[in-house]
Amino acid sequence: MAAHPFLSDAWIEAAREVRESFADRLPAPVADVSVNLVVTDGPDGATVEAHLDTHSGALDVDLGHVDAPDATITVDHDTARVLLVSRDPAAAMQAFMSGRIQVEGDVIRVMALQAGPADLELAEEIASALEAITD
């Protein structure tokens, strides 16, 4: 699979293919939550708007915002890349503490997304697949 600039249209399409390839192995969400995502300073300086929603019983991640989200998370492009591709927990915590990750709304609902048993092997496979498509 070809590599593309992070959050470019081509990258988003490739990420959808990655997600689809793992769809049958993803665990059911442990909480009903909807979160709008805003990534500033994206490709060509654009702002990328996306969402994640678990109300259907599966994790839906796509472009655009949902109405009445539980929370909205705003991050800059570089921080989003660290969170989604590099998956560096120390850098993520530093970004949150320094204000580069801003959460408006119900932080507890956002944290509920992390509840439940983690399949570390699956998480590593997904991270590797995202890294492979990222230029």
PyMOL commands that set and color helices and strands:
alter all, ss='L'
color gray80, all
select helices_A, chain A and resi 9-25+43-45+77-86+89-97+107-112+120-132
alter helices_A, ss='H'
color red, helices_A
select strands_A, chain A and resi 34-40+48-53+60-63+71-76+101-105
alter strands_A, ss='S'
color yellow, strands_A
deselect
rebuild
show_as cartoon
